[in-house]
């Protein structure tokens, strides 16, 4: 599924840009370009492997005590020639596993565990 970011709202924020990737609490609205469905996502990390950019996010939902622990979403990031940021699902199992392992090593090294 291809996704792109859309405009600013109170909690989702602007398109996640490289200069904002290092900031905490970056929130975005991802729009599925195939069906228009919006996903509210909270940014965790961004990194590169073999020249490809990846982002790690989790679905944002207000904490009202009814939600299970969030699931991580790892997407390949790419910038369209128009300048718009796109996020693509990773369909290749090896690529996804490599991205997850890289993220997990970074997470462990940061002392977050």
N, C-alpha and C positions, 0 to 999 in steps of 0.2 A: 504494500500500500504506500503510495506516495503522499507525503504530507508537506504542507508549507505553513509558515507562520503567517499570522494576520495581525491587524492593528492593535493598539493599546486599549486596555480596559483597566479598571481599578486594580484588580489583583493579577491579571496575566502579564501586563507589560508589553514592551516593544518586541520586535523580532530579536531573537538572541543573536547578537553580533559577536565577533571575535573579541572586541574590546570589553564586552560585558561578561564574557565567559568566566573570568576569574572572580567575579563578584558573587557573594552568597545571595541566596533567596531570589534568584532570577526566575520569574514566572513567565510562561508564554502560552498562547493559544495556538495549537496546531490545527490546521484545517486539512482534512482529507480532500485532495483535489478531485478524487473520483466521485465522492458522494456528498461532499460539503459538511460532513460531520465534524464538529469541533471537539478538540481534546484539550483540557486544561492541564498543563504540565509544569512541574517544578524542576528546574535545572540542577544537576548534581555535579557533572564533570564534562570536560571536553579534552580530547587528545588526538594524536595522529599515530597511525601505524602504517608503515610502507606507503607513505604519501597520501593516505586516505584519512579524512577527518571523521571523528565519531563524537557523539554526544550521549550522555547518560542522563535520563530524566525519570521521574515517576509521576503518575497521575495525581494531580492536585485535587483534593477534596477537603472542604472545611472540616476541622476536627470537632465532630459532634458526638463522638464516642461510639458511633455505629459502624465505623469503617474498619475493615481488616487492615493488616499491615500492607503498605503499598508494594507493588511489583515494580522492579526496575525495567526500563525500556532503553535499549541501546539502538541508536539509529545512525546511519551513515549520513553525514552532513555534506552538502555541496551548495555552492552558490551558482545560481543561474546567471547567464550572460546579462540579464536585465538587472542583476544585483540582488535579486530576491533570494533569501535563504530557503533551501529545501532540505527535508529530512526524508530518508528512504529506509524502508524496512530492510533488514538484512536477511536474505533468503538462504544464503550459503551457510550451512551449519559450521564449517571450519572457520569461516570469517567471523561469525557471531561468537564462537567459542574463544577465538584469539582476542577479540575485542573485550569480552567479559573478563578473561584472565588478565589482560593488561590493566583494565579498570580495577580489578580486585587487588592486584599488586600495588597500584597507586593508592588505593584506599587503605590497605594495610600499612604502607609506608608513611601515610599521613598521621597514623596513630588513631584513626577513627574507630578502630575495633577494640 
